[in-house]
Amino acid sequence: MGLALLITGMWAMLIAIAAFLVLVVAPLESVAGETPRIVVSAIQALTAIAAVVLFVFALSRLKRAYVNRKLPRV
């Protein structure tokens, strides 16, 4: 049961990040108005990179919590 919960949590985080990128970051260009396209693209790229870094960090914490719960204390 624990591994299934870990995998479900991982996929939920992945889908949440993908939804954030598609619904918030992608339409940023239409909201920017007079801002040059290169600036908007740089902001989009930095936001996407930050989201991936946060995803990796959260996944690492989730894995560490799972391993600490499953492995017996020595």
C-alpha positions as CSV (number, residue, x, y, z in Angstrom):
1,M,0.0,0.0,0.0
2,G,2.8,2.4,0.8
3,L,4.5,2.1,-2.6
4,A,1.2,2.7,-4.4
5,L,0.7,5.9,-2.3
6,L,4.2,7.1,-3.2
7,I,3.6,6.6,-6.9
8,T,0.2,8.2,-6.7
9,G,1.7,11.2,-4.9
10,M,4.5,11.5,-7.5
11,W,2.0,11.5,-10.4
12,A,-0.3,14.0,-8.6
13,M,2.7,16.4,-8.2
14,L,3.7,15.9,-11.8
15,I,0.2,16.6,-13.1
16,A,-0.1,19.6,-10.8
17,I,3.1,21.1,-12.2
18,A,2.1,20.4,-15.8
19,A,-1.2,22.1,-15.2
20,F,0.5,25.1,-13.6
21,L,2.9,25.4,-16.6
22,V,0.1,25.1,-19.2
23,L,-2.5,27.2,-17.4
24,V,-0.3,29.9,-15.9
25,V,3.0,30.1,-17.6
26,A,2.1,29.5,-21.2
27,P,-0.6,32.3,-21.4
28,L,1.9,34.8,-19.9
29,E,2.8,36.0,-23.4
30,S,-0.8,37.2,-24.1
31,V,-0.9,39.1,-20.8
32,A,2.5,40.7,-21.2
33,G,1.3,43.3,-23.7
34,E,4.1,45.6,-24.8
35,T,6.9,43.5,-23.2
36,P,9.4,42.2,-25.7
37,R,9.0,38.5,-26.6
38,I,12.5,37.6,-25.4
39,V,11.8,38.9,-21.9
40,V,8.5,37.0,-21.7
41,S,10.3,33.8,-23.0
42,A,13.0,34.3,-20.4
43,I,10.5,34.6,-17.6
44,Q,8.6,31.5,-18.9
45,A,11.9,29.5,-19.1
46,L,13.0,30.5,-15.6
47,T,9.5,29.7,-14.2
48,A,9.6,26.3,-15.8
49,I,13.1,25.5,-14.6
50,A,12.1,26.6,-11.1
51,A,9.0,24.3,-11.2
52,V,11.2,21.4,-12.3
53,V,13.7,22.0,-9.5
54,L,10.9,22.3,-6.9
55,F,9.4,19.0,-8.3
56,V,12.8,17.2,-7.9
57,F,13.2,18.6,-4.4
58,A,9.7,17.6,-3.4
59,L,10.1,14.1,-4.9
60,S,13.4,13.7,-3.0
61,R,11.6,14.6,0.2
62,L,8.8,12.2,-0.5
63,K,11.2,9.4,-1.3
64,R,13.1,10.0,1.9
65,A,10.0,10.0,4.0
66,Y,8.9,6.7,2.3
67,V,12.3,5.1,2.8
68,N,12.5,6.2,6.5
69,R,9.1,4.7,7.1
70,K,9.8,1.4,5.4
71,L,13.3,0.7,6.6
72,P,13.7,-0.5,10.2
73,R,15.8,1.6,12.5
74,V,19.3,0.1,13.1
